[in-house]
């Protein structure tokens, strides 16, 4: 068997999507620190890098919701600032996944990463985003 993606630090499966997070060093970058990138495979297609509409740093990803080919991703940009992004609906497994900003400054908690110095750390040990579906 041949690997379909390598050098990943996190991996998750939700419905027809596979999500992989990679730490990469960008050539020509002024920073020597690696950055995080989200890679997505849809319906067994190739892993494609997720496209976000900004240049903010990405410290953590959380996929709270997948439905009818659309993905919602919380991106922690620092220890207290997270935004919610929603994807375009892929038309084929080779269609790149572009995200657009849905909600700014949502509450997203990730143990040992976001909101560490608050009371939330004492009562919750699982990642979550404060999102409520509305019918």
C-alpha positions in Angstrom: 0.0 0.0 0.0 1.1 3.6 -0.7 0.5 6.3 1.9 -2.1 9.0 0.9 -0.7 11.6 3.3 2.3 11.8 5.6 3.7 13.9 8.4 0.3 14.4 10.1 -0.1 15.5 13.7 -3.9 14.9 14.0 -6.4 12.8 12.1 -10.2 12.6 12.2 -13.0 11.0 10.2 -16.5 12.6 10.0 -19.1 11.3 7.5 -17.6 11.3 4.0 -14.6 13.5 5.0 -11.1 12.7 6.3 -9.3 15.5 8.1 -5.6 15.6 8.6 -3.6 18.4 10.3 0.0 18.9 9.2 2.8 21.0 10.7 4.9 22.5 7.9 7.7 25.0 7.5 7.1 27.4 4.7 10.0 28.1 2.4 10.9 31.8 2.5 9.0 32.5 5.7 10.4 35.0 8.2 9.3 32.7 11.0 11.3 29.6 11.8 8.3 28.1 13.5 6.2 25.5 11.6 2.5 26.4 10.9 -0.6 24.2 10.9 -2.4 23.3 7.8 -5.7 21.5 7.4 -5.9 18.9 4.7 -9.3 17.3 3.7 -10.2 14.3 1.6 -13.8 13.9 0.4 -15.3 10.6 -0.6 -12.0 8.8 -0.9 -10.4 11.5 -3.1 -7.0 13.0 -2.7 -6.1 15.1 0.4 -6.3 18.8 -0.6 -5.2 21.7 1.5 -8.1 23.7 3.0 -8.2 27.3 1.8 -9.1 30.0 4.4 -9.8 33.7 3.5 -7.0 35.3 5.7 -3.4 35.1 6.8 -4.1 34.7 10.5 -2.1 32.0 12.3 -3.8 28.7 12.9 -3.1 27.1 16.3 -5.8 24.5 16.4 -8.7 23.1 14.4 -12.0 21.6 15.5 -14.7 20.2 13.2 -17.9 20.5 15.1 -20.3 19.8 12.3 -20.5 18.1 8.9 -23.8 17.9 7.0 -24.8 17.3 3.3 -21.2 17.8 2.1 -20.6 21.0 4.0 -18.1 21.4 6.8 -17.8 23.8 9.7 -14.4 24.3 11.2 -13.4 26.3 14.3 -9.9 27.7 13.9 -8.1 28.9 17.0 -5.9 31.9 16.0 -4.5 32.4 19.5 -5.3 31.3 23.0 -8.6 33.3 23.2 -9.6 34.2 19.6 -11.4 31.6 17.4 -13.5 32.0 14.3 -16.0 29.7 12.7 -15.6 28.9 9.0 -18.0 27.1 6.6 -16.9 25.3 3.5 -18.1 25.3 0.0 -19.9 22.1 -1.0 -17.5 19.9 -3.0 -18.8 18.9 -6.4 -16.4 16.0 -6.8 -13.6 14.4 -4.7 -11.0 16.5 -6.5 -12.8 19.8 -5.8 -10.8 22.0 -3.5 -12.4 22.9 -0.2 -12.6 26.7 0.3 -13.8 28.1 3.6 -15.5 31.5 4.2 -15.8 33.3 7.5 -19.2 32.4 9.2 -18.8 33.8 12.7 -16.0 35.9 14.4 -14.9 35.4 17.9 -16.8 32.2 18.9 -16.1 30.4 22.1 -14.0 27.4 21.3 -12.4 25.4 24.1 -9.5 23.0 23.5 -7.8 21.5 26.6 -4.2 22.6 27.0 -4.6 25.0 24.1 -7.4 27.6 24.3 -8.8 29.3 27.4 -6.4 27.4 29.7 -6.3 30.0 32.5 -10.0 30.1 33.1 -12.6 28.2 35.1 -13.5 26.1 32.0 -10.4 24.0 32.5 -11.8 22.9 35.9 -15.1 21.6 34.5 -14.4 20.3 31.0 -11.8 18.0 29.6 -13.1 17.6 26.0 -12.9 20.1 23.2 -16.1 21.9 22.3 -17.5 25.0 20.5 -20.4 27.0 21.8 -22.6 26.5 18.7 -26.3 25.7 18.7 -28.1 24.5 15.5 -31.3 26.4 14.7 -34.0 24.7 12.6 
